[in-house]
Amino acid sequence: MSAPDGSPVGAERSIGQLFASATTEMSALVHDEIALAKAQLKQDVKRGATSGGAFSVAAMVLVFSLPMLNFALAYGIRTWSDWNLAICFLLSFAANVLVAVVLVLIGVVFAKKAKKGKGPQKVAASMKETAGVLQKAKPHPRPEQPETAALEDRAPAAIEAVARSSS
């Protein structure tokens, strides 16, 4: 068994080899995640298209069955009232017009609400506001840790000691 860079797994590897190995594995992981996301998206699109097709066919069947409903309504009125058949069909037509008017009114109300909504403009304004706040933000000063300060104090002395010993 060997690592991605070809060296044996149990062998001592340098920091450069470890970093190269980690980078290679991270790159492979990112590529695999992207491939998985694409596959899931393709599956979701396929399901959505199938769903949309089924809804379209259902709407088409409903539209084609409306004349049958109108005939049934007209003949039903005729059966219950013994009125002239022409008047029964006019009443059936009037019922359809009434339903259409109600649906148009509902559509107009929702269209006016959608026009007033301005959803995308609100999102854009919010993003601009957030960007402005982030541009003005300053990082919080971090307190120095005692270990880091001690190492920085010793570093120049260690360098000088190595310089003296090599000369």
Summary of the structure (lengths in Angstrom):
residues: 167
radius of gyration: 37.7
end to end distance: 47.1
largest distance: 124.6
contacts: 317
relative contact order: 0.03
helix: 83%
strand: 1%
